[in-house]
Amino acid sequence: MNDYERIARIIRLLDEHHLDQPGLGELAGAAGLSAYHFHRLFTRWAGTTPKEFLQCLTHTHARKMLREGKSVLDTALRSGLSGPGRLHDLCVAIDAASPGQVKSGGTGMTIHYGFVESPFGKTIIGDSDRGVCHLRFAESKTEALQELKDAWPNATLKESSRRAEKIVGNVFSRPQKRGDERPLRAHVNGSEFQLKVWRALTQIPIGNLVSYGSLAQAIGSDGAARAVGTAVGANPLAYLIPCHRVIRETGIVGQYRWGHERKQALIAWEAAA
């Protein structure tokens, strides 16, 4: 069992039992590690502590109950908290390029790509002189590379791990203060509607979540939540275009093309930032 599988197992456990507020010892035991080593592994992999991740799940559950009209006291107790005070503390507490060479399948393009470890597992990233054009979480190197070839069938591919590492380090960096952001350009292949949705996704601030309906309204397409959802699911740049920040109207996190647990980890990582 690799680190991602181990941590994904714990995230599933937290998702199912967060109302029981499991402690560090219990989680470490489920992972088959000492509390010390589990805490270090979880924090390194998820970018946030087990406690902060649990708080994020609790917050999501509490917010859903409050929206349903439940009282603060009832919400606190049903969320596994000791009382309203803790609930209060918890709650307080692209330039996207044009399709360009789509019709020619990338003829004349050179794409530098590489496989790199990110805080959320192995990724494949590809970039051209126009910007990042491919970013996926890669469970299988063979399948991930084939996806790149399918997206840009006539492009020239050159492997460059060092270049890929530098870009991934930029994508997953955490700016400590305003002005620290290092801008990235994206070169994506999509329809006009998809580009509109993807640009809107890049405007969702880190640590924030929106519903598919709200996203549809933001691009002037009220009632097109289903079409927006399809465009979100077709996102070609994992994390860089933050489709993980879109949830269902009910507050449920929902599915993610690269794994439900990974989506939860991404949300918690950003919330902790």
Phi, psi and omega per residue, in radians:
M1 nan 2.122 3.132
N2 -1.463 3.085 -3.055
D3 -1.075 -0.725 -3.138
Y4 -1.076 -0.787 -3.131
E5 -1.102 -0.673 -3.140
R6 -1.124 -0.827 -3.116
I7 -1.240 -0.652 3.095
A8 -1.048 -0.625 3.105
R9 -1.100 -0.724 3.136
I10 -1.215 -0.656 3.115
I11 -1.102 -0.678 3.074
R12 -1.094 -0.729 3.122
L13 -1.077 -0.780 3.131
L14 -1.122 -0.676 -3.140
D15 -1.094 -0.656 -3.096
E16 -1.458 -0.489 -3.009
H17 -2.201 0.390 -3.093
H18 -1.131 -0.424 3.114
L19 -1.178 -0.369 3.082
D20 -1.444 -0.095 -3.139
Q21 0.843 1.023 -3.130
P22 -1.055 2.472 -3.111
G23 -1.489 3.060 -3.108
L24 -1.053 -0.741 -3.126
G25 -1.070 -0.734 -3.137
E26 -1.140 -0.737 -3.140
L27 -1.183 -0.721 3.125
A28 -1.087 -0.711 3.117
G29 -1.083 -0.701 3.119
A30 -1.161 -0.476 3.130
A31 -1.528 -0.172 -3.127
G32 1.286 0.531 -3.119
L33 -2.290 2.862 3.010
S34 -1.230 2.784 -3.141
A35 -1.010 -0.713 -3.118
Y36 -1.098 -0.884 -3.090
H37 -1.217 -0.607 3.103
F38 -1.135 -0.792 -3.130
H39 -1.049 -0.751 3.137
R40 -1.143 -0.753 -3.118
L41 -1.151 -0.808 -3.106
F42 -1.098 -0.786 -3.116
T43 -1.138 -0.714 3.134
R44 -1.165 -0.710 -3.077
W45 -1.344 -0.811 -3.029
A46 -1.594 -0.246 3.141
G47 1.329 0.171 3.114
T48 -2.658 2.759 -3.106
T49 -1.342 2.798 3.082
P50 -0.992 -0.673 -3.134
K51 -1.115 -0.781 3.138
E52 -1.141 -0.637 3.114
F53 -1.140 -0.740 3.110
L54 -1.097 -0.685 3.105
Q55 -1.075 -0.660 3.128
C56 -1.105 -0.775 3.107
L57 -1.104 -0.737 3.131
T58 -1.101 -0.752 3.131
H59 -1.054 -0.777 3.139
T60 -1.061 -0.761 3.131
H61 -1.133 -0.774 -3.126
A62 -1.114 -0.735 -3.140
R63 -1.068 -0.688 3.118
K64 -1.098 -0.762 -3.126
M65 -1.146 -0.730 3.121
L66 -1.085 -0.682 3.112
R67 -1.137 -0.469 3.127
E68 -1.432 -0.014 3.089
G69 1.634 0.144 3.120
K70 -1.228 2.656 3.129
S71 -1.238 2.817 3.127
V72 -1.078 -0.762 -3.125
L73 -1.109 -0.833 -3.139
D74 -1.086 -0.720 3.129
T75 -1.090 -0.772 -3.126
A76 -1.056 -0.877 -3.084
L77 -1.175 -0.661 -3.131
R78 -1.370 -0.129 3.083
S79 -1.714 0.089 3.133
G80 1.458 0.277 3.131
L81 -1.742 2.780 -3.068
S82 -1.339 -0.373 -3.127
G83 3.088 3.121 -3.096
P84 -1.029 -0.562 -3.128
G85 -1.024 -0.794 -3.137
R86 -1.181 -0.607 3.107
L87 -1.133 -0.747 3.137
H88 -1.079 -0.791 3.141
D89 -1.073 -0.649 -3.100
L90 -1.204 -0.728 -3.071
C91 -1.316 -0.529 3.135
V92 -1.245 -0.959 3.127
A93 -0.795 nan nan
I94 nan 1.466 -2.899
D95 -0.718 1.773 3.075
A96 -1.332 2.286 3.127
A97 -1.387 2.858 3.093
S98 -1.253 2.847 3.132
P99 -0.999 -0.402 3.013
G100 0.921 -1.852 -3.002
Q101 -1.628 0.517 -3.086
V102 -1.051 -0.849 -3.079
K103 -1.065 -0.566 -3.116
S104 -1.563 0.025 3.116
G105 1.187 0.410 3.111
G106 1.590 0.256 3.121
T107 -0.993 2.274 -3.129
G108 1.569 -0.156 3.120
M109 -1.542 2.511 2.956
T110 -2.003 2.146 -3.131
I111 -1.966 2.092 3.043
H112 -1.566 2.251 -3.093
Y113 -2.363 2.876 3.086
G114 -2.938 2.780 3.068
F115 -1.755 2.233 -3.045
V116 -2.406 2.541 3.033
E117 -1.379 2.307 3.065
S118 -2.038 3.051 3.082
P119 -1.061 -0.239 -3.077
F120 -2.130 0.505 3.095
G121 1.865 3.107 -3.088
K122 -1.173 2.395 3.109
T123 -2.182 2.780 2.938
I124 -2.059 2.312 -3.134
I125 -2.309 2.430 3.114
G126 -2.297 2.441 3.093
D127 -2.440 2.633 3.105
S128 -2.081 -3.029 3.127
D129 -1.231 -0.132 3.113
R130 -1.765 -0.088 3.091
G131 2.309 -3.057 3.122
V132 -1.206 2.176 -3.079
C133 -2.077 -0.064 -3.101
H134 -2.736 2.216 3.082
L135 -2.667 1.992 -3.117
R136 -2.377 2.627 2.917
F137 -1.399 2.251 -2.930
A138 -1.938 1.712 3.045
E139 -1.307 -0.564 3.126
S140 -2.271 2.137 -3.141
K141 -1.071 -0.720 -3.114
T142 -1.080 -0.844 -3.133
E143 -1.166 -0.684 -3.122
A144 -1.134 -0.727 3.123
L145 -1.180 -0.637 3.122
Q146 -1.127 -0.639 3.098
E147 -1.061 -0.706 3.104
L148 -1.116 -0.764 3.133
K149 -1.132 -0.657 3.126
D150 -1.183 -0.632 -3.123
A151 -1.233 -0.659 -3.113
W152 -2.307 1.232 -2.981
P153 -1.081 -0.479 -3.074
N154 -1.862 0.136 3.129
A155 -1.410 2.730 3.054
T156 -1.566 2.158 -3.099
L157 -1.781 2.296 3.090
K158 -2.261 2.190 -3.133
E159 -1.384 2.304 3.136
S160 -2.606 1.568 -3.085
S161 -1.112 -0.693 -3.108
R162 -1.094 -0.770 3.114
R163 -1.095 -0.734 3.132
A164 -1.111 -0.733 3.131
E165 -1.046 -0.708 -3.140
K166 -1.107 -0.751 -3.119
I167 -1.206 -0.760 3.131
V168 -1.097 -0.651 3.081
G169 -1.070 -0.593 3.086
N170 -1.258 -0.807 -3.100
V171 -1.025 -0.764 -3.053
F172 -1.737 0.335 3.086
S173 -1.308 2.770 3.103
R174 -2.051 1.738 3.133
P175 -0.992 2.298 -3.107
Q176 -1.513 -0.378 3.137
K177 -2.717 2.840 -3.138
R178 -1.036 2.328 -3.119
G179 1.798 -0.247 3.139
D180 -1.405 -0.245 -3.082
E181 -1.081 2.365 3.083
R182 -1.895 1.883 -2.998
P183 -1.139 2.531 3.085
L184 -2.151 2.575 3.054
R185 -1.802 2.554 3.117
A186 -2.115 2.424 3.099
H187 -2.122 1.762 -2.999
V188 -2.030 2.736 -3.114
N189 -1.912 1.856 -3.105
G190 -2.845 2.940 3.090
S191 -1.313 2.955 3.125
E192 -1.023 -0.723 3.141
F193 -1.162 -0.769 3.119
Q194 -1.050 -0.755 3.129
L195 -1.063 -0.668 3.123
K196 -1.108 -0.758 3.123
V197 -1.148 -0.777 -3.104
W198 -1.139 -0.643 3.081
R199 -1.129 -0.687 3.119
A200 -1.122 -0.652 3.119
L201 -1.047 -0.657 -3.109
T202 -1.212 -0.219 3.136
Q203 -1.583 -0.092 3.105
I204 -1.343 2.069 -3.100
P205 -1.066 2.604 3.085
I206 -1.020 2.396 -3.117
G207 1.523 -0.032 3.138
N208 -1.924 2.695 3.120
L209 -2.226 2.553 3.074
V210 -2.321 2.798 3.086
S211 -1.587 2.863 3.097
Y212 -1.083 -0.656 3.118
G213 -1.121 -0.741 3.131
S214 -1.143 -0.657 3.118
L215 -1.152 -0.675 3.101
A216 -1.088 -0.744 3.106
Q217 -1.101 -0.684 -3.088
A218 -1.094 -0.509 -3.135
I219 -1.756 0.204 3.099
G220 1.296 0.514 -3.135
S221 -2.207 1.006 3.122
D222 -0.946 2.383 3.120
G223 1.478 0.033 -3.125
A224 -1.855 0.574 -3.092
A225 -1.023 -0.650 -3.121
R226 -1.170 -0.741 3.116
A227 -1.157 -0.647 3.087
V228 -1.105 -0.736 3.121
G229 -1.055 -0.684 3.106
T230 -1.131 -0.721 3.115
A231 -1.160 -0.698 3.097
V232 -1.058 -0.753 -3.128
G233 -1.186 -0.318 -3.136
A234 -1.644 0.138 -3.121
N235 -0.916 2.178 -3.099
P236 -1.544 -0.135 -3.067
L237 -2.200 1.625 3.138
A238 -0.958 2.440 3.103
Y239 1.134 -0.855 -3.112
L240 -1.023 -0.771 2.911
I241 -1.729 1.819 -2.875
P242 -1.351 1.186 3.109
C243 -1.144 -0.289 3.125
H244 -1.220 -0.220 -3.133
R245 -1.508 0.112 3.124
V246 -1.857 2.235 -3.123
I247 -2.215 3.045 3.139
R248 -1.303 2.819 -3.126
E249 -1.030 -0.531 -3.105
T250 -1.312 -0.140 -3.089
G251 1.668 -0.099 3.114
I252 -1.254 2.369 -3.091
V253 -1.032 -0.737 3.104
G254 1.437 -3.052 -3.047
Q255 -1.472 2.934 -3.107
Y256 -2.630 2.361 -3.021
R257 -1.094 -0.353 3.122
W258 -1.904 0.384 3.019
G259 1.920 2.288 3.133
H260 -1.037 -0.755 -3.127
E261 -1.116 -0.663 3.132
R262 -1.142 -0.661 3.099
K263 -1.081 -0.754 3.114
Q264 -1.100 -0.701 3.119
A265 -1.118 -0.709 3.117
L266 -1.084 -0.770 -3.122
I267 -1.121 -0.777 -3.132
A268 -1.158 -0.697 3.129
W269 -1.031 -0.739 3.138
E270 -1.279 -0.636 3.119
A271 -1.099 -0.668 3.134
A272 -1.207 -0.436 -3.135
A273 -1.263 nan nan
